Amino acid sequence: MFRRYAQEFSNGGEARKRDNMPKRNKKNFRPTKKGAGMTEAGVKAYRRNNPGSKLRTAVTEDKPTGKRAARRKSFCARSAGQMKRFPKAAKNPNSRLRQARRRWKC
């Protein structure tokens, strides 16, 4: 079983589509000190390269409602798990993880 999987995803990887991330520059990504996430231009570039993608920017308002509140709650729960998994990043207040959580107001 593993051999078939390895053949399918190695050698060109035609069976699996590779994500086309936009270039890591100031236009597409925020620096760590400013929240460490993708900018709106970066999200648009990603969605252009990956049709059908549902990537969105961070939920940064104080009291979101509806689906945006649910997205924030979900992100905060996932990133809390990363804080447990990467204690070195969790201790560093300037890590990308901590800065992103601060931007999302977790």
Sine and cosine of phi, psi and omega as CSV:
sin_phi,cos_phi,sin_psi,cos_psi,sin_omega,cos_omega
0.00,0.00,-0.73,0.69,-0.02,-1.00
-0.90,0.44,-0.60,0.80,-0.02,-1.00
-0.87,0.49,-0.69,0.73,0.01,-1.00
-0.90,0.45,-0.66,0.75,0.03,-1.00
-0.87,0.49,-0.72,0.70,-0.03,-1.00
-0.90,0.44,-0.65,0.76,0.02,-1.00
-0.92,0.40,-0.62,0.78,-0.05,-1.00
-0.92,0.40,-0.60,0.80,-0.10,-0.99
-0.97,-0.26,-0.06,1.00,0.13,-0.99
-0.99,-0.14,-0.18,-0.98,0.09,-1.00
0.70,0.71,0.92,0.38,0.07,-1.00
1.00,-0.09,-0.52,0.85,0.05,-1.00
0.85,0.53,0.66,0.75,-0.03,-1.00
-0.91,0.42,-0.51,0.86,-0.05,-1.00
-0.96,0.28,-0.35,0.94,-0.04,-1.00
-0.85,-0.52,0.82,-0.58,-0.01,-1.00
-0.98,0.19,0.73,-0.68,0.01,-1.00
-1.00,-0.02,0.71,-0.70,0.03,-1.00
-0.93,0.37,0.65,-0.76,0.04,-1.00
-0.97,-0.23,1.00,-0.05,0.00,-1.00
-0.96,0.27,0.58,-0.81,0.07,-1.00
-0.94,0.34,0.28,-0.96,-0.01,-1.00
-0.88,0.47,0.58,-0.82,0.02,-1.00
-0.99,0.11,1.00,0.00,0.05,-1.00
-0.69,-0.73,0.02,-1.00,-0.07,-1.00
-0.91,0.41,-0.43,0.90,-0.01,-1.00
-0.95,0.31,-0.60,0.80,-0.12,-0.99
-0.99,-0.15,-0.45,0.89,-0.06,-1.00
-0.76,-0.65,0.63,-0.78,0.08,-1.00
-0.98,0.19,0.54,-0.84,0.13,-0.99
-0.93,0.36,0.30,-0.95,-0.05,-1.00
-0.84,0.55,-0.67,0.75,-0.06,-1.00
-0.90,0.44,-0.38,0.93,-0.05,-1.00
-0.97,-0.26,0.30,0.96,0.10,-0.99
0.88,-0.48,-0.19,0.98,0.20,-0.98
0.84,0.54,0.66,0.75,0.05,-1.00
-0.74,-0.67,-0.05,-1.00,0.05,-1.00
-0.99,0.17,0.57,-0.82,0.09,-1.00
-0.99,0.13,0.11,-0.99,0.03,-1.00
-0.89,0.46,-0.62,0.78,0.03,-1.00
-0.90,0.43,-0.62,0.79,0.03,-1.00
-0.91,0.42,-0.64,0.77,0.03,-1.00
-0.91,0.41,-0.67,0.75,0.02,-1.00
-0.89,0.45,-0.65,0.76,0.02,-1.00
-0.90,0.44,-0.67,0.75,0.02,-1.00
-0.89,0.46,-0.70,0.71,-0.03,-1.00
-0.93,0.38,-0.50,0.86,0.09,-1.00
-0.91,0.42,-0.66,0.75,-0.01,-1.00
-0.97,0.22,-0.36,0.93,-0.05,-1.00
-0.78,-0.63,0.99,0.17,-0.02,-1.00
-0.85,0.53,0.64,-0.77,-0.02,-1.00
1.00,0.00,-0.06,1.00,0.00,-1.00
-0.94,0.34,0.51,-0.86,0.01,-1.00
-0.89,-0.45,0.40,0.92,0.00,-1.00
-0.89,0.46,0.69,-0.73,0.01,-1.00
-0.71,-0.70,0.26,-0.97,0.00,-1.00
-0.98,0.20,0.12,-0.99,-0.05,-1.00
-0.91,0.41,0.48,-0.88,0.10,-1.00
-1.00,-0.02,0.96,-0.28,-0.13,-0.99
-0.92,-0.40,-0.08,1.00,-0.01,-1.00
-0.95,0.30,0.32,-0.95,-0.10,-1.00
-0.92,0.39,-0.73,0.68,-0.04,-1.00
-0.76,-0.65,0.98,0.17,0.03,-1.00
-0.94,0.33,0.38,-0.93,0.02,-1.00
-0.81,-0.58,0.35,-0.94,0.10,-1.00
0.91,0.42,-0.75,-0.66,-0.09,-1.00
-0.92,0.40,-0.56,0.83,0.00,-1.00
-0.91,0.41,-0.60,0.80,0.05,-1.00
-0.91,0.42,-0.63,0.78,0.02,-1.00
-0.92,0.39,-0.62,0.78,0.05,-1.00
-0.89,0.46,-0.67,0.74,0.01,-1.00
-0.90,0.44,-0.71,0.70,-0.01,-1.00
-0.86,0.50,-0.67,0.74,0.00,-1.00
-0.91,0.42,-0.71,0.71,0.02,-1.00
-0.88,0.48,-0.70,0.72,-0.03,-1.00
-0.89,0.45,-0.62,0.78,0.03,-1.00
-0.92,0.40,-0.69,0.72,0.01,-1.00
-0.90,0.43,-0.69,0.72,-0.05,-1.00
-0.95,0.30,-0.43,0.90,0.10,-1.00
-0.91,0.42,-0.60,0.80,0.08,-1.00
-0.91,0.43,-0.59,0.81,0.05,-1.00
-0.93,0.38,-0.55,0.83,0.03,-1.00
-0.88,0.47,-0.61,0.79,0.04,-1.00
-0.95,0.32,-0.63,0.78,-0.08,-1.00
-0.96,0.27,-0.51,0.86,-0.03,-1.00
-0.85,-0.53,0.97,0.23,-0.08,-1.00
-0.89,0.46,-0.48,0.88,0.01,-1.00
-0.90,0.43,-0.68,0.73,0.05,-1.00
-0.94,0.34,-0.55,0.83,-0.02,-1.00
-0.92,0.39,-0.53,0.85,-0.02,-1.00
-0.98,0.18,-0.43,0.90,-0.06,-1.00
-1.00,0.05,0.91,-0.41,-0.04,-1.00
-0.92,0.39,-0.28,0.96,-0.01,-1.00
-0.98,-0.19,0.18,0.98,0.01,-1.00
-0.95,0.30,0.40,-0.92,0.01,-1.00
-0.86,0.51,-0.61,0.79,0.00,-1.00
-0.88,0.47,-0.77,0.64,-0.02,-1.00
-0.91,0.41,-0.64,0.77,0.00,-1.00
-0.92,0.40,-0.63,0.78,0.03,-1.00
-0.91,0.42,-0.67,0.74,0.04,-1.00
-0.88,0.47,-0.60,0.80,0.04,-1.00
-0.91,0.41,-0.66,0.75,0.02,-1.00
-0.89,0.46,-0.65,0.76,0.00,-1.00
-0.98,0.20,-0.10,0.99,-0.02,-1.00
0.88,0.48,0.76,0.65,0.05,-1.00
-1.00,0.09,0.00,0.00,0.00,0.00
